Amino acid sequence: MRIRLTLTLAVAVVAALAGTALGHHGWSGYDASKEMTLTGSILEAGYEHPHGYVKLEAGGKVWRVVLAPPTRMENRGLPRDMLKVGTTATVVGYPNRTDPEELRAERITISNKTTELR
């Protein structure tokens, strides 16, 4: 009975950790050799874990821009209310290797205020 309980608990812990790992991703999926700068209008924003995001209309295309975790953005002076729909933002970052509509942001500038995200 005790072995069965221990085994069940171990399987539950491994499953929980695997789910956490799938929810977060590494940065190797982005091409750091191709720095890009986009300036456009925020169409949508998410201030959520594991990473915030904005959908940015720039250059006739809508980009999904992956930002930092909300706590880091808040600590560095980029509160949720700065990511309002309609706001102009400039983002410097790296394109996703497989998704041509996604960019990982290194920094974002809104209203002449630049926030370093990494």
Secondary structure by P-SEA (a helix, b strand, c coil): caaaaaaaaaaaaaaaaaaaaaaccccccccccbbbbbbbbbccccccccbbbbbccccccccbbbbccaaaaaaaccccccccccbbbbbbbccccccccbbbbccccccccccccc
